[in-house]
Amino acid sequence: MKKLKLSISILMLTFVLVACGSVDKTTTTKNTSGNGNQKTEITGQNSSKYYKTVLKNGKYQVSKSRGVSTQQNSNNFNLKSFDKGMLDISKKVFSTDKYVFQEGQYISSERTQNWLGRYSKKNPSGLNPKKVKGKLVPEYIQQINEQDYLVPVGKNLSLGGMTIGIGVNSIYYYQKEQYGATYEKKLTNDQIKYQGKLAAQKILNRLRKNNKLKNIPIVFALYKQAPDDSLIGGNFYAYSVNKNGANKISSWNKVNQKKYVFPIADGEKSPNSNDASSFNEFKSQVQNYFPNLSGITAQAQYNDGALTGMHVNVNTQFYSQTEVTSFTQYLQTAAQKYLPANAPIDITVSSAQGVQSFLSRGSNDRSFTFHIFDSF
């Protein structure tokens, strides 16, 4: 299962993150660290759906807090859903035609870890409430991520905006004693909404103290995390745009985003009966055609009740290349016939040895394309 999750995550990352093509612009910017000039390059843009990105001295600028979210979160689907959702919300404010994407460069790993900790005398910047002896006090804030958006100014790039994602727990996991059993406490939606907005206001106050961030628009995106054992990521539920110099968050925009696992479990409400029926028919046809399958599931996302994407995962027990090839060709036909139209869909075919093939169709495409991973 871990191999399957890793394979899916790698493929999802390929389509979700910023698309990098050939370098199409080179400029020189002043190195603020005092080490002279840095050669800054802007990558090509394969589609207006994606941001151009920044290379400095030929290297990608990784986040200053890189790795902290991975340490804090055991559900890989949460991590990928969080990153993609932040980009989607950022596009509402920072146009891909005008802005260039860069991983967060202003909030360090140490600062992020302190913010994610509990408030105490030793850690006065902790965003989670302090411990109270004899009382269960949940930790609410689980993830913090920064994305920077730059604008070309002459031959230089200037910081034009920032998005801060805040991941809030839906379940608080805790131990009553060190190395003891793990218990869980479900958090209410009111708690999740309140704590996310409270953390956002505190972070905004802190960021505005930095002269470089004092007058830029800062977007906050609030995310409700899925449980650790969930096969889908969580959902963004609100975002706020704080224009140049604003120190107080005055309003929030609701995000109506939901994710589901197909087939729908007994007793759960279907997001769309037609989509659920279409997937079940697809699953039935494929399993009847090829018996050596371990399972077929899908993660589907809905925004404002409309299907905006589906990731289908097919586990096989194929051993020969001819089986993989025949199966992938059949999947192309079956997916086109049975799966919902007018939404981007990708299908990952995997075995215990890794990914065997991959199919995809864009929202405006008529048919699926595929790639078979040959064995050498």
C-alpha beads as a LAMMPS data file, in Angstrom:
LAMMPS data file: protein, C-alpha beads

376 atoms
375 bonds

1 atom types
1 bond types

-500.0 500.0 xlo xhi
-500.0 500.0 ylo yhi
-500.0 500.0 zlo zhi

Masses

1 110.0

Atoms # bond

1 1 1 0.000 0.000 0.000
2 1 1 2.895 2.363 0.806
3 1 1 4.400 1.711 -2.636
4 1 1 1.084 2.473 -4.299
5 1 1 0.695 5.710 -2.354
6 1 1 4.226 6.765 -3.272
7 1 1 3.679 6.003 -6.947
8 1 1 0.393 7.894 -7.038
9 1 1 1.945 10.832 -5.234
10 1 1 4.815 11.070 -7.707
11 1 1 2.409 11.079 -10.649
12 1 1 0.052 13.541 -8.988
13 1 1 2.984 15.829 -8.226
14 1 1 3.943 15.816 -11.897
15 1 1 0.560 17.223 -12.918
16 1 1 -0.108 19.405 -9.875
17 1 1 3.029 21.420 -9.312
18 1 1 4.345 24.232 -11.422
19 1 1 5.080 23.158 -14.988
20 1 1 8.683 23.776 -15.938
21 1 1 9.725 23.984 -19.550
22 1 1 12.747 25.455 -21.239
23 1 1 14.210 28.618 -19.768
24 1 1 12.726 31.530 -21.683
25 1 1 13.966 34.548 -19.776
26 1 1 17.203 35.446 -18.027
27 1 1 17.748 38.416 -15.786
28 1 1 20.155 39.472 -13.054
29 1 1 18.979 40.444 -9.619
30 1 1 20.888 41.827 -6.695
31 1 1 21.823 39.233 -4.093
32 1 1 20.476 40.539 -0.789
33 1 1 22.875 38.284 1.147
34 1 1 25.734 40.507 0.009
35 1 1 27.558 37.895 -2.060
36 1 1 27.366 39.772 -5.347
37 1 1 24.958 39.296 -8.206
38 1 1 22.867 36.183 -8.789
39 1 1 21.802 34.965 -12.211
40 1 1 18.048 34.506 -12.053
41 1 1 16.213 32.535 -14.707
42 1 1 12.499 32.103 -15.275
43 1 1 11.337 28.748 -16.583
44 1 1 9.090 28.333 -19.594
45 1 1 5.328 27.979 -19.269
46 1 1 3.698 24.956 -20.917
47 1 1 0.179 26.161 -20.172
48 1 1 -1.563 29.208 -18.722
49 1 1 -2.856 26.829 -16.025
50 1 1 0.627 26.760 -14.488
51 1 1 3.039 29.324 -13.092
52 1 1 6.503 30.032 -14.382
53 1 1 9.112 29.394 -11.697
54 1 1 12.437 30.821 -10.596
55 1 1 15.932 29.384 -10.840
56 1 1 18.849 31.138 -9.171
57 1 1 22.325 30.312 -10.436
58 1 1 20.729 27.357 -12.241
59 1 1 19.132 25.928 -9.103
60 1 1 15.497 25.626 -8.041
61 1 1 14.710 27.664 -4.938
62 1 1 13.406 25.187 -2.384
63 1 1 11.234 26.322 0.512
64 1 1 12.993 27.666 3.599
65 1 1 10.740 25.382 5.658
66 1 1 11.103 22.377 3.359
67 1 1 10.350 19.056 5.040
68 1 1 8.492 20.399 8.083
69 1 1 5.040 19.468 6.744
70 1 1 6.242 15.949 5.936
71 1 1 7.487 15.508 9.503
72 1 1 4.200 16.761 10.930
73 1 1 1.831 14.785 8.710
74 1 1 1.608 11.010 8.253
75 1 1 -1.056 11.132 5.506
76 1 1 0.629 11.701 2.140
77 1 1 -2.725 12.477 0.504
78 1 1 -3.080 15.444 2.874
79 1 1 0.300 16.808 1.793
80 1 1 -0.396 16.674 -1.945
81 1 1 -3.960 17.936 -1.630
82 1 1 -2.738 20.810 0.546
83 1 1 -0.093 21.944 -1.975
84 1 1 -2.387 21.692 -4.981
85 1 1 -5.239 23.461 -3.233
86 1 1 -2.977 26.348 -2.256
87 1 1 -1.994 26.798 -5.897
88 1 1 -5.631 26.728 -6.992
89 1 1 -6.570 29.413 -4.470
90 1 1 -3.517 31.507 -5.346
91 1 1 -4.586 31.550 -8.999
92 1 1 -7.768 33.349 -7.958
93 1 1 -5.611 36.270 -6.777
94 1 1 -2.227 36.015 -8.521
95 1 1 -2.654 35.500 -12.269
96 1 1 -0.350 32.966 -13.921
97 1 1 0.160 35.498 -16.731
98 1 1 1.526 38.199 -14.453
99 1 1 3.126 36.406 -11.504
100 1 1 6.055 33.997 -11.176
101 1 1 5.968 31.250 -8.534
102 1 1 8.662 30.707 -5.924
103 1 1 8.711 28.416 -2.903
104 1 1 8.454 30.254 0.415
105 1 1 11.613 32.178 1.311
106 1 1 10.526 34.149 4.390
107 1 1 9.398 31.611 7.002
108 1 1 12.227 29.315 8.095
109 1 1 11.981 25.705 9.254
110 1 1 12.779 26.686 12.830
111 1 1 10.136 29.386 12.855
112 1 1 7.543 27.063 11.318
113 1 1 8.233 24.383 13.910
114 1 1 7.925 26.934 16.717
115 1 1 4.629 28.208 15.323
116 1 1 3.291 24.656 15.080
117 1 1 4.214 24.006 18.711
118 1 1 2.232 24.782 21.829
119 1 1 2.351 28.194 23.466
120 1 1 4.648 28.209 26.504
121 1 1 7.246 30.363 28.236
122 1 1 9.927 28.666 26.168
123 1 1 7.876 28.976 22.981
124 1 1 5.800 32.188 23.143
125 1 1 5.208 32.040 19.372
126 1 1 3.368 28.687 19.525
127 1 1 -0.004 28.834 17.779
128 1 1 -1.424 25.810 19.556
129 1 1 -2.876 26.360 23.058
130 1 1 -0.733 25.705 26.102
131 1 1 -1.088 22.520 28.114
132 1 1 -3.377 22.510 31.126
133 1 1 -2.639 19.964 33.844
134 1 1 -5.394 17.400 34.183
135 1 1 -7.222 18.607 31.081
136 1 1 -7.187 17.431 27.465
137 1 1 -6.236 20.433 25.314
138 1 1 -6.063 19.551 21.602
139 1 1 -3.451 20.775 19.165
140 1 1 -5.309 22.352 16.267
141 1 1 -2.707 23.731 13.832
142 1 1 -0.860 20.955 12.008
143 1 1 0.562 22.484 8.804
144 1 1 1.847 25.870 7.676
145 1 1 3.131 26.487 4.180
146 1 1 4.285 29.601 2.336
147 1 1 4.188 30.331 -1.388
148 1 1 5.695 33.504 -2.864
149 1 1 4.563 35.258 -6.039
150 1 1 6.989 37.520 -7.878
151 1 1 6.464 40.162 -10.546
152 1 1 9.020 41.312 -13.151
153 1 1 10.111 44.919 -12.586
154 1 1 12.501 45.911 -15.348
155 1 1 15.315 43.394 -15.225
156 1 1 14.546 42.411 -11.658
157 1 1 11.950 40.287 -9.896
158 1 1 10.066 41.817 -6.999
159 1 1 7.896 40.119 -4.384
160 1 1 4.330 40.842 -5.460
161 1 1 2.329 38.680 -3.074
162 1 1 2.261 35.687 -0.758
163 1 1 -0.071 32.823 0.103
164 1 1 -0.014 31.148 3.518
165 1 1 -1.738 27.784 3.874
166 1 1 -2.838 26.670 7.334
167 1 1 -3.752 23.026 7.913
168 1 1 -6.126 22.443 10.845
169 1 1 -6.644 19.026 12.422
170 1 1 -10.016 17.336 12.102
171 1 1 -8.900 14.714 14.651
172 1 1 -6.435 15.266 17.483
173 1 1 -4.219 12.213 18.086
174 1 1 -2.586 11.945 21.488
175 1 1 -0.985 9.567 23.987
176 1 1 -1.693 9.468 27.692
177 1 1 1.822 8.262 28.365
178 1 1 5.025 8.174 26.355
179 1 1 5.112 5.211 23.941
180 1 1 1.614 4.279 25.079
181 1 1 -1.541 3.695 23.052
182 1 1 -2.711 6.426 20.674
183 1 1 -6.121 7.949 21.324
184 1 1 -8.122 10.337 19.187
185 1 1 -10.529 13.199 19.747
186 1 1 -12.716 14.431 16.900
187 1 1 -12.761 18.207 16.594
188 1 1 -15.945 20.083 15.722
189 1 1 -16.321 22.203 12.592
190 1 1 -16.764 25.268 14.804
191 1 1 -13.445 24.565 16.505
192 1 1 -11.704 23.983 13.174
193 1 1 -13.023 27.231 11.665
194 1 1 -12.287 29.325 14.741
195 1 1 -8.755 28.037 15.332
196 1 1 -7.783 28.409 11.664
197 1 1 -8.933 32.036 11.538
198 1 1 -7.297 32.796 14.887
199 1 1 -3.944 31.426 13.660
200 1 1 -4.211 33.369 10.410
201 1 1 -4.640 36.679 12.222
202 1 1 -1.633 35.996 14.455
203 1 1 0.542 35.055 11.468
204 1 1 -0.542 38.167 9.537
205 1 1 0.521 40.375 12.470
206 1 1 3.910 38.684 12.554
207 1 1 4.516 38.883 8.822
208 1 1 3.665 42.581 8.647
209 1 1 6.553 43.307 11.047
210 1 1 8.935 42.331 8.233
211 1 1 9.552 45.446 6.129
212 1 1 9.646 43.330 2.943
213 1 1 6.152 41.995 3.697
214 1 1 4.575 45.129 5.116
215 1 1 2.870 46.309 1.926
216 1 1 2.246 43.214 -0.183
217 1 1 -1.082 41.347 -0.554
218 1 1 -1.115 38.243 1.651
219 1 1 -3.615 35.442 1.064
220 1 1 -4.541 32.965 3.814
221 1 1 -6.020 29.593 2.860
222 1 1 -7.548 27.386 5.561
223 1 1 -7.502 23.606 5.189
224 1 1 -9.329 20.902 7.147
225 1 1 -7.065 17.878 7.294
226 1 1 -8.308 14.366 6.606
227 1 1 -7.752 11.666 9.255
228 1 1 -4.419 9.826 9.189
229 1 1 -5.966 6.658 7.744
230 1 1 -7.992 8.393 5.028
231 1 1 -7.482 7.431 1.370
232 1 1 -8.177 11.016 0.308
233 1 1 -6.792 14.373 1.346
234 1 1 -8.634 17.065 3.244
235 1 1 -10.494 20.134 1.987
236 1 1 -9.907 23.878 1.913
237 1 1 -12.853 25.627 3.519
238 1 1 -12.019 29.364 3.423
239 1 1 -9.546 31.926 2.129
240 1 1 -8.931 35.613 2.773
241 1 1 -7.207 38.249 0.620
242 1 1 -5.445 40.930 2.658
243 1 1 -4.449 43.766 0.395
244 1 1 -1.385 45.973 0.635
245 1 1 -0.684 46.946 4.221
246 1 1 -3.812 45.411 5.776
247 1 1 -3.121 44.304 9.358
248 1 1 -6.536 42.911 10.198
249 1 1 -8.401 40.121 8.425
250 1 1 -11.823 41.581 7.832
251 1 1 -13.497 38.976 5.627
252 1 1 -13.330 35.367 4.487
253 1 1 -14.425 33.693 1.258
254 1 1 -16.060 30.288 1.610
255 1 1 -14.589 27.359 -0.324
256 1 1 -17.104 24.616 -1.049
257 1 1 -14.700 21.737 -1.676
258 1 1 -15.280 18.050 -0.932
259 1 1 -13.374 14.845 -1.669
260 1 1 -14.748 11.313 -1.870
261 1 1 -13.496 7.773 -2.335
262 1 1 -15.206 5.662 -5.022
263 1 1 -16.872 3.237 -4.714
264 1 1 -18.953 4.961 -2.063
265 1 1 -19.016 2.968 1.183
266 1 1 -22.319 1.627 2.485
267 1 1 -24.144 4.243 4.502
268 1 1 -22.259 7.203 3.004
269 1 1 -23.966 9.814 0.891
270 1 1 -22.988 9.938 -2.770
271 1 1 -21.795 13.347 -4.038
272 1 1 -23.426 12.703 -7.407
273 1 1 -25.481 9.596 -8.160
274 1 1 -24.598 9.665 -11.866
275 1 1 -20.852 9.879 -11.196
276 1 1 -21.028 7.105 -8.610
277 1 1 -23.005 4.871 -10.989
278 1 1 -20.609 5.596 -13.854
279 1 1 -17.617 4.595 -11.750
280 1 1 -19.323 1.421 -10.509
281 1 1 -20.118 0.425 -14.107
282 1 1 -16.520 1.106 -15.142
283 1 1 -15.221 -0.958 -12.215
284 1 1 -17.572 -3.849 -13.008
285 1 1 -16.684 -3.937 -16.708
286 1 1 -12.945 -3.842 -16.056
287 1 1 -13.044 -6.544 -13.394
288 1 1 -15.088 -8.797 -15.665
289 1 1 -12.656 -8.353 -18.528
290 1 1 -9.458 -8.957 -16.534
291 1 1 -9.655 -11.283 -13.511
292 1 1 -6.165 -10.600 -12.088
293 1 1 -7.032 -7.354 -10.316
294 1 1 -6.568 -6.587 -6.638
295 1 1 -8.891 -3.599 -6.596
296 1 1 -10.126 -0.453 -8.311
297 1 1 -10.723 2.748 -6.343
298 1 1 -10.790 6.458 -7.087
299 1 1 -10.397 9.782 -5.340
300 1 1 -12.794 12.425 -6.658
301 1 1 -12.913 16.139 -5.905
302 1 1 -15.972 18.381 -6.139
303 1 1 -16.015 22.173 -6.071
304 1 1 -19.431 23.758 -5.569
305 1 1 -20.990 20.358 -6.268
306 1 1 -19.282 19.884 -9.666
307 1 1 -16.695 17.184 -10.350
308 1 1 -13.325 18.876 -10.907
309 1 1 -11.016 15.863 -10.992
310 1 1 -10.698 12.142 -10.440
311 1 1 -7.676 9.929 -9.736
312 1 1 -8.391 6.254 -10.435
313 1 1 -6.097 3.619 -8.931
314 1 1 -5.988 0.088 -10.341
315 1 1 -3.991 -2.633 -8.559
316 1 1 -3.027 -5.607 -10.707
317 1 1 -1.267 -8.923 -10.443
318 1 1 0.069 -8.877 -13.993
319 1 1 3.450 -10.398 -14.670
320 1 1 3.883 -10.102 -18.439
321 1 1 4.322 -6.987 -20.545
322 1 1 1.684 -8.199 -22.986
323 1 1 -0.917 -8.328 -20.201
324 1 1 -0.087 -4.780 -19.150
325 1 1 -0.274 -3.535 -22.728
326 1 1 -3.583 -5.243 -23.482
327 1 1 -5.094 -4.113 -20.207
328 1 1 -4.042 -0.489 -20.709
329 1 1 -5.545 -0.424 -24.188
330 1 1 -8.791 -1.840 -22.831
331 1 1 -8.796 0.727 -20.017
332 1 1 -8.532 3.525 -22.556
333 1 1 -11.746 2.374 -24.226
334 1 1 -13.628 1.577 -21.012
335 1 1 -12.688 4.838 -19.322
336 1 1 -13.848 6.849 -22.314
337 1 1 -17.151 4.968 -22.379
338 1 1 -18.066 4.814 -18.690
339 1 1 -16.271 7.457 -16.630
340 1 1 -17.764 10.968 -16.253
341 1 1 -17.103 13.422 -19.087
342 1 1 -15.925 17.043 -18.903
343 1 1 -13.572 16.538 -15.958
344 1 1 -9.835 15.778 -15.838
345 1 1 -9.245 12.113 -15.007
346 1 1 -6.068 10.097 -14.603
347 1 1 -5.682 6.362 -14.077
348 1 1 -2.653 4.739 -12.472
349 1 1 -2.119 1.006 -13.026
350 1 1 0.185 -0.484 -10.380
351 1 1 1.429 -3.802 -9.085
352 1 1 3.598 -4.723 -6.127
353 1 1 6.598 -3.944 -8.354
354 1 1 5.497 -0.357 -9.067
355 1 1 3.606 1.661 -11.673
356 1 1 2.889 -0.275 -14.881
357 1 1 0.982 2.288 -16.927
358 1 1 -0.668 5.678 -16.708
359 1 1 -3.660 7.156 -18.561
360 1 1 -4.994 10.704 -18.501
361 1 1 -7.578 12.974 -20.064
362 1 1 -7.922 16.722 -19.659
363 1 1 -11.246 18.413 -19.012
364 1 1 -11.510 19.534 -22.648
365 1 1 -10.076 16.389 -24.235
366 1 1 -12.186 13.848 -26.054
367 1 1 -10.024 10.786 -25.421
368 1 1 -7.474 9.357 -23.012
369 1 1 -3.770 9.183 -23.734
370 1 1 -1.587 6.578 -22.057
371 1 1 1.983 5.573 -21.355
372 1 1 3.182 2.037 -20.608
373 1 1 6.286 1.686 -18.465
374 1 1 8.359 -0.952 -20.222
375 1 1 10.635 -3.348 -18.351
376 1 1 14.239 -3.579 -19.525

Bonds

1 1 1 2
2 1 2 3
3 1 3 4
4 1 4 5
5 1 5 6
6 1 6 7
7 1 7 8
8 1 8 9
9 1 9 10
10 1 10 11
11 1 11 12
12 1 12 13
13 1 13 14
14 1 14 15
15 1 15 16
16 1 16 17
17 1 17 18
18 1 18 19
19 1 19 20
20 1 20 21
21 1 21 22
22 1 22 23
23 1 23 24
24 1 24 25
25 1 25 26
26 1 26 27
27 1 27 28
28 1 28 29
29 1 29 30
30 1 30 31
31 1 31 32
32 1 32 33
33 1 33 34
34 1 34 35
35 1 35 36
36 1 36 37
37 1 37 38
38 1 38 39
39 1 39 40
40 1 40 41
41 1 41 42
42 1 42 43
43 1 43 44
44 1 44 45
45 1 45 46
46 1 46 47
47 1 47 48
48 1 48 49
49 1 49 50
50 1 50 51
51 1 51 52
52 1 52 53
53 1 53 54
54 1 54 55
55 1 55 56
56 1 56 57
57 1 57 58
58 1 58 59
59 1 59 60
60 1 60 61
61 1 61 62
62 1 62 63
63 1 63 64
64 1 64 65
65 1 65 66
66 1 66 67
67 1 67 68
68 1 68 69
69 1 69 70
70 1 70 71
71 1 71 72
72 1 72 73
73 1 73 74
74 1 74 75
75 1 75 76
76 1 76 77
77 1 77 78
78 1 78 79
79 1 79 80
80 1 80 81
81 1 81 82
82 1 82 83
83 1 83 84
84 1 84 85
85 1 85 86
86 1 86 87
87 1 87 88
88 1 88 89
89 1 89 90
90 1 90 91
91 1 91 92
92 1 92 93
93 1 93 94
94 1 94 95
95 1 95 96
96 1 96 97
97 1 97 98
98 1 98 99
99 1 99 100
100 1 100 101
101 1 101 102
102 1 102 103
103 1 103 104
104 1 104 105
105 1 105 106
106 1 106 107
107 1 107 108
108 1 108 109
109 1 109 110
110 1 110 111
111 1 111 112
112 1 112 113
113 1 113 114
114 1 114 115
115 1 115 116
116 1 116 117
117 1 117 118
118 1 118 119
119 1 119 120
120 1 120 121
121 1 121 122
122 1 122 123
123 1 123 124
124 1 124 125
125 1 125 126
126 1 126 127
127 1 127 128
128 1 128 129
129 1 129 130
130 1 130 131
131 1 131 132
132 1 132 133
133 1 133 134
134 1 134 135
135 1 135 136
136 1 136 137
137 1 137 138
138 1 138 139
139 1 139 140
140 1 140 141
141 1 141 142
142 1 142 143
143 1 143 144
144 1 144 145
145 1 145 146
146 1 146 147
147 1 147 148
148 1 148 149
149 1 149 150
150 1 150 151
151 1 151 152
152 1 152 153
153 1 153 154
154 1 154 155
155 1 155 156
156 1 156 157
157 1 157 158
158 1 158 159
159 1 159 160
160 1 160 161
161 1 161 162
162 1 162 163
163 1 163 164
164 1 164 165
165 1 165 166
166 1 166 167
167 1 167 168
168 1 168 169
169 1 169 170
170 1 170 171
171 1 171 172
172 1 172 173
173 1 173 174
174 1 174 175
175 1 175 176
176 1 176 177
177 1 177 178
178 1 178 179
179 1 179 180
180 1 180 181
181 1 181 182
182 1 182 183
183 1 183 184
184 1 184 185
185 1 185 186
186 1 186 187
187 1 187 188
188 1 188 189
189 1 189 190
190 1 190 191
191 1 191 192
192 1 192 193
193 1 193 194
194 1 194 195
195 1 195 196
196 1 196 197
197 1 197 198
198 1 198 199
199 1 199 200
200 1 200 201
201 1 201 202
202 1 202 203
203 1 203 204
204 1 204 205
205 1 205 206
206 1 206 207
207 1 207 208
208 1 208 209
209 1 209 210
210 1 210 211
211 1 211 212
212 1 212 213
213 1 213 214
214 1 214 215
215 1 215 216
216 1 216 217
217 1 217 218
218 1 218 219
219 1 219 220
220 1 220 221
221 1 221 222
222 1 222 223
223 1 223 224
224 1 224 225
225 1 225 226
226 1 226 227
227 1 227 228
228 1 228 229
229 1 229 230
230 1 230 231
231 1 231 232
232 1 232 233
233 1 233 234
234 1 234 235
235 1 235 236
236 1 236 237
237 1 237 238
238 1 238 239
239 1 239 240
240 1 240 241
241 1 241 242
242 1 242 243
243 1 243 244
244 1 244 245
245 1 245 246
246 1 246 247
247 1 247 248
248 1 248 249
249 1 249 250
250 1 250 251
251 1 251 252
252 1 252 253
253 1 253 254
254 1 254 255
255 1 255 256
256 1 256 257
257 1 257 258
258 1 258 259
259 1 259 260
260 1 260 261
261 1 261 262
262 1 262 263
263 1 263 264
264 1 264 265
265 1 265 266
266 1 266 267
267 1 267 268
268 1 268 269
269 1 269 270
270 1 270 271
271 1 271 272
272 1 272 273
273 1 273 274
274 1 274 275
275 1 275 276
276 1 276 277
277 1 277 278
278 1 278 279
279 1 279 280
280 1 280 281
281 1 281 282
282 1 282 283
283 1 283 284
284 1 284 285
285 1 285 286
286 1 286 287
287 1 287 288
288 1 288 289
289 1 289 290
290 1 290 291
291 1 291 292
292 1 292 293
293 1 293 294
294 1 294 295
295 1 295 296
296 1 296 297
297 1 297 298
298 1 298 299
299 1 299 300
300 1 300 301
301 1 301 302
302 1 302 303
303 1 303 304
304 1 304 305
305 1 305 306
306 1 306 307
307 1 307 308
308 1 308 309
309 1 309 310
310 1 310 311
311 1 311 312
312 1 312 313
313 1 313 314
314 1 314 315
315 1 315 316
316 1 316 317
317 1 317 318
318 1 318 319
319 1 319 320
320 1 320 321
321 1 321 322
322 1 322 323
323 1 323 324
324 1 324 325
325 1 325 326
326 1 326 327
327 1 327 328
328 1 328 329
329 1 329 330
330 1 330 331
331 1 331 332
332 1 332 333
333 1 333 334
334 1 334 335
335 1 335 336
336 1 336 337
337 1 337 338
338 1 338 339
339 1 339 340
340 1 340 341
341 1 341 342
342 1 342 343
343 1 343 344
344 1 344 345
345 1 345 346
346 1 346 347
347 1 347 348
348 1 348 349
349 1 349 350
350 1 350 351
351 1 351 352
352 1 352 353
353 1 353 354
354 1 354 355
355 1 355 356
356 1 356 357
357 1 357 358
358 1 358 359
359 1 359 360
360 1 360 361
361 1 361 362
362 1 362 363
363 1 363 364
364 1 364 365
365 1 365 366
366 1 366 367
367 1 367 368
368 1 368 369
369 1 369 370
370 1 370 371
371 1 371 372
372 1 372 373
373 1 373 374
374 1 374 375
375 1 375 376
